């Protein structure tokens, strides 16, 4: 099992999109000042905005890339409002 996730910074309200096999470990990494050397470090603390379980990493990477290409805050907010978006993404990338 893999996950596509969108986290939101409590500090800046910005979003970050990623994929992982372990949601708890990944969020801990994003929120750890000592371990996080990436672009999310300056916006700690983060919380999950959206998660989508998928069968494998290949599907997760396809959906992650799709969401990133949208470059839209409205689209990220609509992922929560409209569950049918998730269903269509799973169907398209499976």
Rosetta blueprint (number, residue, H / E / L):
1 X L
2 X E
3 X E
4 X E
5 X E
6 X E
7 X E
8 X E
9 X E
10 X L
11 X L
12 X L
13 X L
14 X L
15 X E
16 X E
17 X E
18 X E
19 X E
20 X E
21 X L
22 X L
23 X H
24 X H
25 X H
26 X H
27 X H
28 X H
29 X H
30 X H
31 X L
32 X L
33 X L
34 X L
35 X L
36 X L
37 X L
38 X L
39 X L
40 X L
41 X H
42 X H
43 X H
44 X L
45 X L
46 X E
47 X E
48 X E
49 X E
50 X E
51 X E
52 X E
53 X E
54 X E
55 X L
56 X L
57 X H
58 X H
59 X H
60 X H
61 X H
62 X H
63 X H
64 X H
65 X H
66 X H
67 X H
68 X H
69 X H
70 X H
71 X L
72 X L
73 X H
74 X H
75 X H
76 X H
77 X H
78 X H
79 X H
80 X H
81 X H
82 X L
83 X H
84 X H
85 X H
86 X H
87 X H
88 X H
89 X H
90 X H
91 X H
92 X H
93 X H
94 X L
